[in-house]
Amino acid sequence: MEVTSGLFARTRPSALNWESDEKESSDAQTPDLETHSMNAMEILRETVRIIQYNSLGLFSIVALLIFPVSAVFLSNILVNQSLVTWLTLRFLLLANSSGLPLEPLVRHCCQKLSETTVSTAMCLPLFITLLLMSKAAIVYSVDCTYSRKKFDPSTFSKIISRIWKRILLTYLLSCGVISGLFFSFIIFLNMISSAFFFMGCPSHFLMYLVFTFVLIFTVFLANAVIICNIAVVISILEDVSGPQALLRSSSLVRGQNQVGLLIFLGSTIGMTFIESVFENRVKALSYRDGFLGSWEGLILVVMYSFVLLIDSLMNTIFYFSCKSYRMETASAESKPVLEAQNVAAEATDSK
């Protein structure tokens, strides 16, 4: 299935005049302006407008696809605590062998790293089904919004059946890249710390050294996550997948890394805050007041689901912004990219 680049000559996000499109007559037109890339605040405002315009479809995605994943992930019901304990001990032994003092901070980091690793591994089937499906649905919803259409579940089901393999391949490759970078950094950090430890460096110096390397790696990892997130969006909207999607994503976000980092930082802070509150409030209260803990847990799961929704929306809008679209008339009806792909594929199959 071949998709031409002409499919992407469509309305840019911030160029849409949402209010006037609702109020003005159908023959009203907006001027044709050259576009420019959007900053993080403009992307956030655009996200709010899209939620207002296509609220029913997006809330349905949250309820049916994102909420179950958030509930399972936050509650850790699939996590084997004995496996977490075993992995924590291995990380502590690794830290001790590299000369790091087993202070409370180091123990806490090893514990959280083990919990995150095991929880992510156990929830991977949900990530590659419901969560990935929600990402595709959100991209389709944004694509429909820029074409002045509403979310159509039947059309989406036809589209997703055609593009699912390339989305799954790109997502799995992205997960492999992130995991590979993460564990390669742990091995590298252990080698560096061990080398300085055998050179006789004091433990507090090793702590500062590790902290510095972690900060540098965090920025590097954040850029890798941004590229992988945009690669998934590209695999949905364009006829590429796997390494080609990653390469195109890397080329697309070049020069826009600061905007991507701000999006990543905002989403990470939001998710980390909710996870911490859930850990310290819901799991603690469940032993004292089950009713209150259940209500707080439900609210936090809903909040976490909306953070995931906003993150996916902002990544999709960031993709459209990076494509530097020219603006069309606000009243013009254009077929969404995914629907155009589906029509083209059906025409090809019928021949």
N, C-alpha and C positions, 0 to 999 in steps of 0.2 A: 504494500500500500504506500503510494508516494504522495506526500503532502507538499505543496508548493509554498514558497515563502510569502506568496500573495495573501494567504489566509490570515497572515498576521498584520496586515495593513488595516488596523481597526482603531477604535477609540482609545485614547490614553486615559488612565484612571482619573487623574486630577482635572482633566479637561471636561469631564462630564458636568453639565450644569443641572444638578439633580432637582433643585427646587423649581427652576423655570421649566424644566421638562414636565413637571406635574401640573403647573399652573397655566402655561401658555398653550395656545391652540396648536393643533397637530401640524399646521403648515409653518410653524415658527422654526427658524434655523439659527444655529450658533456660528460664529465666524470660524473659518478654518485657520488654526494657529499652529505654529511649529511647537513641538513639545520639548520639554526638558525633564531631566531626571528628578525624582521626588526625594525629599529628605524624610527622615524617620517620622517626624511629626505630621507631615502631609500624608504619609502612608497610614498612620494611625487614624487620622480624620477620615480618610477614604474608607478604612475598614468599618468605621462607625456608620458611614453612609450606606455601605453595601449591606450591613446587617439590617438597617432600617428598610432598605428597598426589598430585600429578599429574606425577611425575617422568618417566614413560615418554613421555607426550605432549609435554612441554616439551623433553626431550632430543632427541626426534625432530625437533622444529621447529628446534632448534639445528643438528643434523647436516644436515638436508635443505635448509633455507632460509637460515639466518643464516651458517653457516660458509663457504659459497662466496662470499658477498658480502664477508665479512671478509677472506678470503684475497686476493681481487682488489683490494680497496681498500688493504690494507696493503702489498701487494707492488708496487703501481703499475704493473702489467704493461700496463694500457691507456693509461698516460700517455705523451704525446708530449713528450720532453724539449726538443725544439726549440721547441715551443709554450710550454713553461714558461719557457725562456730569453727568448723574445720578450716574454712578458707581464711577466716580472721587469724587463726593461729599461724597459718602459712605466711600470711603477710607480715605478721609480727616477727616471725623467725627471719624473714627476708630483710626486714628493717634492722633487726638486731645484728645480722651478719654483715650489714653494710656500715655498721658503726653508729647508727642513730640511737639515741637514748629512748627507752620505752616510756616516755612521759605520757601524761593523759591525752595530750593533743595527738601524739602519734597513735596511741591506742584507739582514740575516737576516729581518726582518719581511716585506720585499717578496718574498723568495724563498719563504718559507712560505706567504704569501698566494697567490702564483702557483701553487704546487704544490697547495694545497687547492682553489683554484678549478678548475684543470684536472682534477684527480682527481675532484672531485665531478661535474663536467660529463660526464666519460667514463664514470663509474659510474652515471649517472642511469638508464639502462635497467634495471640491476640493482636500483636503489632502488625503482623503480615496479613491479617485478614480484616478485622473491624477497623483498626486505626488507619491502615493503608487505604481501605475503602472510603473512609471519611475524608482523607486527603484528596482523593480523586473527586469525590462529590463536592468538596469545597471549591476545588479548581473549576469544576464544571459550573457551579453556581456563580462564581465570579465571571466566568466567560459568558454565561447567560445574561448576567446583570449588565455588562458592557454592551450587550446586543439588545437591551431593553426587553428581555424575556424572563419568564419565571422558571423556576426549577421544575423540570418534568421528570419524575421518577422512571416512567416507562422508557423514555429516550435515553436516560442515563444508564439504565440496565442494559440496553443494546450496545451502548458505547463501551461500557466497562468490560463487557464480554469480549470485545475485540482488542482492547489495549491492555488487558490485565497482565499478560505475560511480560510485556516490556516494563510495566510499572513495577511488578514484583522483582524482576531481574535487577532493575536500577536500585530499588530499595534494599535488597539483600546485598548488593555490591557496596552500597553506601554504608550499611551496617558493618560489613567486613572491613572497609577502609577505616572507619572510626575505631573499631575494636583493635585493628592492627596497629594503628597509631598509638592508642592508649597503652596497650601492653608492651609495645616497643619502647615507649617512654619509660615505663616501669623498669624494664631491663636496663635501659641506658642509665637511668637514675641510680640504680643499684650498682652498676659498674663504676660510675663516677664517685659515688659515696664511698665505695669500698677502696678505690684507689687513694682518695684523700685520707681515709681512715688508716690505711697501712703506711701512709706517709707521716703519721703521727699528729694529724690535725685534731684539735679538741672537738668535743661533741657539739658545743654551741655553734662553732663555725660550720659544722656539717648541717646543722638545722637551718642556718641562714642560707647556705648554699642550696639546699634542697628547696627552700621556700622561693628563692630566686628562679631556679629552674622551673618550678611549678607555675609561677606567674608567666614566664615566657611561653611555656607549653600551653597554658590556658588560652592565650591569644592565638597561638597557632592552631589549636584544636577548634576554637570558635570559628576561625576562617574555614576550616575543613567542614564543619557542620553546616555552615552557610552554603558552601558549594554543594554539599550533598542534598540539602533541602531544596535548593533551586534545581538540582539535577532531577529530582523526583517530579517537580512541576514540569520541567522540560519533557520528561518521558510521557507525561499525560497529554500535553498540548502539541508536541512535535513527534514526528515519526522516527525517533532515535531512542536508544536505551543503553544501559550498561556503561562501558567506558566512554562511548561517544557522548552520552548525556553529561557525564562528569566533565569531560573536556570542554563541551559547549558551555556548561555552567561556569567553569573557571574563567573562560574567555568573556562570558556575559557580565559577570560581576566585577571584572577588573576595573578599578577606578571608583567603584561604589562600595568598597569594603567597609568604610566607616558607617554607612547606612545599615549594612547587613549586621555589623557588630552591635549597633544600638538595638536592632530588632532582637538579636540573639540575647543581649544582656537583659532587656526588658522581660522577655519570655522566661529566661532562666531565673531571674529574681522572683518573678511571680510564682513559678512552679516550686522553687525551693522554699519560699515562704509558706505556701500552702502545705507542702510536705512536712515542714517543721511543726506547724500548728497542728496538723493531723497527728503527728507522732506524739507531741507533748500534751495535747488536749484530749483527743478522741480515744486513743489507746489507753491513756491514763484514767480517763473518766469512765471507761467501759467497765472498770473493776469496781467503781464506787457508785456510779449513777448510770445505769445502762440506757435509760430513756433519754437523758440529756446528751450522753455521748453519741447516741444514734442520730439525734437531730443535728448536732454539730457536725457529725461525720457526713451526713447527707448534704448539708450546706457546703462543706468544703469540697466534696466530690463534684458538686455542680459548679463551684468556682473553678476548680481545676479543669473541668471539661471546657469551660468558656475560655480559659487561658490557652488551652490547646487549639480551640477554634480560632481565636484571635491570632495566634502564632501562625497557623496555616494560612489564614487570610492575608496576613501581612507579607508572608513569603510569596504568595501568589501575586499580590499587588506589586511587590518588589520586582518580580520577574517581568510583569507588564511594563513597569517603569523603566527597567533596564533595556527593554526592547525599543524604547524611544518611538512610540507610535505617533502617527499623525492623527489628528482629531477629525472625526466625521461629523456630519450634521446630527444634532441631538434627536431629531425626529426620524432619521433614516433607520430602516429595519435591515439588519445584516445578520446572517446566519452565524451562530457561535462556531468557534474553531472546531470543537469536538463534534458538533452536529455536522459540520461540513466534511470532516474526516469520515464520519459514519456514512454519509450520503455517497461520498466518493468510493468508499470501500464496497458498499452495496452495489453501486454501478459497475465496479470492477468484477465483483462476484457474479453478476448477472450476465456478463459477456461470455 
